[in-house]
């Protein structure tokens, strides 16, 4: 049986800014010459555009390397259909490559997470914005939710504190979309971003290479079917567990033993 666990993906927090520099890591600010101002302007434009978009849906094809005991890298992944309605509604419908179906729903007052394969679900009371719900889900409940980080209004401010270099590589076409191809580094990873050119600077792809982890595994996300005005009602964000699905509790990180995260 191939080992599927990729610790950085199931650790205490999963967010782009966290997988770039895990919680507690300290980075020194780079020399200004290491940051291309034009590249930063492209990144800022994209982040601002997403933060101001009130409704959206997108399909994300995710892949990640699981390094085996003998050093071989095996890819696993999933397809995530994501719908966001700001300020306080989000839904992730997740289909793993082996056919398992999982999901996350936030209706403004409560978080629901479910696993079709294990036939279980869990709920947590949380009132607030999607930013607060994502943070609570990944940080306090110690769950995973890529790529929720890019929809966070604080994404750019937090990410720029971690970047040690950033530059424009060139222009490339991704699935028919002309993009600015950016490459950058932090203390812990190398990353690449492909951002659509024009007045809708939507992220089309990103790669992350964990250069300090054994085997230098990669995480990849490909974006498609962006819709900036999806027609969904509040009922779309309601969750009714199927008959026979068992309710189980979340175990917040502060209640879990430290050994679970080593």
C-alpha positions in Angstrom: 0.0 0.0 0.0 1.4 3.4 -1.0 1.8 5.9 1.8 -0.5 8.7 1.2 0.2 11.0 4.1 1.9 14.3 3.2 2.5 15.8 6.6 2.6 19.4 5.5 -0.9 19.0 4.0 -2.4 17.5 7.1 -0.5 19.5 9.8 -1.9 22.0 12.2 -2.8 24.7 9.7 -3.2 24.4 5.9 -3.1 27.7 4.0 -0.9 29.0 1.2 0.7 31.4 3.6 1.2 28.6 6.1 2.6 26.0 3.7 5.0 28.7 2.5 6.1 29.3 6.1 4.5 27.2 8.8 3.2 28.7 12.0 6.0 30.0 14.2 8.6 30.3 11.4 10.4 33.5 11.3 11.8 35.1 8.1 13.9 38.2 7.7 12.6 40.8 5.4 14.3 40.7 2.0 16.4 43.3 0.4 14.2 45.5 -1.8 16.2 44.3 -4.8 14.9 40.8 -4.4 11.3 41.9 -4.9 10.4 43.0 -8.4 7.9 45.8 -8.0 6.0 44.8 -11.2 5.7 41.3 -10.0 4.3 42.5 -6.6 1.9 44.8 -8.4 0.5 41.8 -10.4 0.1 39.8 -7.2 -1.5 42.7 -5.4 -3.9 43.3 -8.2 -5.0 39.6 -8.2 -5.5 39.5 -4.4 -7.4 42.7 -4.4 -9.6 41.6 -7.2 -10.6 38.4 -5.4 -11.1 40.2 -2.1 -13.6 42.6 -3.7 -15.5 39.9 -5.6 -18.7 39.2 -3.7 -19.8 36.0 -5.4 -17.7 33.4 -7.2 -17.4 29.8 -8.0 -14.4 27.9 -9.4 -13.1 24.4 -10.0 -9.7 23.5 -8.6 -7.8 20.3 -9.6 -5.3 19.6 -6.8 -2.3 17.3 -6.8 0.4 16.7 -4.2 3.4 14.4 -3.9 3.5 11.8 -1.1 7.1 10.8 -0.6 7.4 7.1 0.1 9.8 5.5 2.5 12.1 4.5 -0.3 12.1 8.1 -1.7 9.7 7.5 -4.5 7.1 10.2 -5.0 3.5 9.2 -5.7 0.9 11.8 -6.6 -2.6 12.0 -5.0 -5.2 14.7 -5.5 -8.8 15.8 -5.7 -11.1 18.1 -7.6 -12.8 20.9 -5.6 -15.8 22.8 -6.7 -15.9 25.9 -4.6 -18.6 28.5 -4.2 -18.1 31.7 -2.2 -20.8 34.3 -1.3 -19.3 37.1 0.8 -19.3 37.9 3.6 -20.4 34.7 5.2 -21.1 31.7 3.0 -18.9 29.1 1.5 -19.1 25.6 0.1 -16.4 23.1 -1.0 -17.6 19.9 -2.8 -14.6 17.6 -2.9 -14.1 14.5 -5.1 -10.9 12.6 -4.4 -9.3 10.8 -7.3 -10.3 7.4 -5.8 -13.9 8.5 -5.9 -14.4 9.5 -2.3 -16.6 12.5 -1.8 -16.1 15.0 1.1 -17.2 18.5 1.8 -17.1 21.7 3.8 -20.0 24.1 4.2 -20.2 27.4 6.2 -23.7 29.1 6.4 -22.7 32.1 8.4 -23.4 30.5 11.8 -22.2 27.0 11.6 -19.4 24.9 10.0 -20.2 21.5 8.5 -17.6 19.0 7.3 -18.5 15.5 6.0 -16.9 12.4 4.6 -18.9 10.3 2.2 -16.4 7.4 2.3 -16.4 7.2 6.1 -20.1 8.2 6.3 -19.5 10.7 9.0 -20.0 14.4 9.6 -19.1 17.0 12.2 -20.4 20.5 13.0 -19.0 23.5 14.9 -20.7 26.7 15.9 -19.0 29.6 14.4 -20.6 33.0 13.6 -18.8 35.5 11.4 -17.2 36.0 8.0 -15.7 33.3 5.7 -12.3 34.6 6.7 -13.1 33.8 10.4 -14.6 30.4 9.5 -11.6 29.3 7.4 -9.2 30.4 10.1 -11.2 28.6 12.8 -11.5 25.4 10.7 -7.8 25.2 9.8 -6.3 26.6 13.0 -8.5 25.7 15.9 -10.1 22.6 14.5 -6.9 21.5 12.8 -8.6 20.5 9.6 -7.4 21.0 5.9 -9.1 23.2 3.3 -6.9 24.1 0.4 -7.1 26.5 -1.4 -9.3 28.6 1.0 -6.4 30.9 1.8 -6.6 32.8 -1.5 -10.1 34.0 -0.7 -9.0 35.5 2.7 -9.0 39.3 2.7 -5.7 39.2 4.6 -4.0 36.9 2.2 -1.8 39.4 0.5 -0.7 41.2 3.7 0.3 38.0 5.4 1.9 36.5 2.3 4.1 39.5 1.6 5.6 39.2 5.1 7.0 35.8 4.1 8.3 36.4 0.6 12.0 36.6 0.3 12.1 37.0 -3.5 9.6 37.6 -6.3 10.0 38.1 -10.0 8.2 37.9 -13.4 9.4 34.9 -15.4 7.5 35.5 -18.6 4.0 35.4 -20.2 2.5 31.9 -20.7 -0.9 30.5 -21.8 -2.6 28.2 -19.4 -5.7 26.4 -20.8 -6.2 29.2 -23.3 -5.7 32.0 -20.8 -2.8 34.4 -21.2 -1.0 34.7 -17.9 1.8 36.5 -16.1 4.1 33.7 -14.8 5.6 34.7 -11.4 8.2 32.9 -9.4 9.2 33.5 -5.8 10.8 32.1 -2.7 10.4 32.1 1.1 12.6 30.6 3.7 11.0 27.2 3.3 9.6 26.9 -0.3 9.9 27.9 -3.9 6.6 28.8 -5.5 5.2 29.7 -8.9 2.0 31.6 -9.8 0.2 32.0 -13.1 -2.2 35.0 -13.0 -4.5 35.9 -15.9 -3.6 39.2 -17.6 -6.3 41.8 -18.1 -9.0 43.3 -16.0 -9.9 39.9 -14.3 -6.5 38.8 -12.9 -7.6 35.4 -11.6 -5.2 32.8 -10.5 -5.0 30.0 -13.0 -2.3 27.8 -11.4 0.2 27.6 -8.6 3.0 25.2 -7.7 4.8 25.0 -4.4 8.0 23.0 -3.9 9.0 22.2 -0.3 12.7 22.6 -0.6 13.5 21.8 3.0 11.5 18.6 3.1 12.9 15.2 2.2 12.4 14.5 -1.5 11.3 18.1 -2.1 7.6 17.2 -2.7 5.4 19.6 -4.6 1.8 20.8 -4.2 -0.1 21.8 -7.4 -3.4 23.5 -8.0 -5.1 24.2 -11.4 -8.0 26.6 -11.6 -10.8 26.5 -14.2 -14.5 27.5 -14.7 -14.2 30.8 -12.8 -17.7 32.3 -12.5 -18.0 35.7 -10.8 -21.8 35.8 -10.6 -23.0 32.3 -9.7 -26.7 32.0 -9.1 -27.1 30.2 -5.8 -29.6 30.6 -2.9 -29.1 30.4 0.8 -30.4 26.9 0.7 -27.3 25.9 -1.3 -25.3 26.4 1.9 -27.6 24.3 4.1 -26.5 20.8 5.2 -28.8 17.9 5.9 -26.9 14.7 6.6 -28.0 11.7 4.6 -29.8 9.0 6.5 -27.4 6.8 8.4 -24.5 9.2 8.4 -23.0 9.3 11.8 -22.2 12.6 13.6 -18.8 12.7 15.2 -17.1 15.5 17.2 -14.2 17.7 16.0 -11.2 17.5 18.2 -9.7 21.0 18.5 -6.0 21.2 18.5 -5.8 22.4 22.1 -7.6 19.1 23.1 -5.4 16.8 21.1 -2.1 15.3 22.3 1.0 16.8 20.9 2.0 13.4 19.5 -0.8 13.5 16.9 1.1 16.3 15.1 4.6 14.9 15.2 
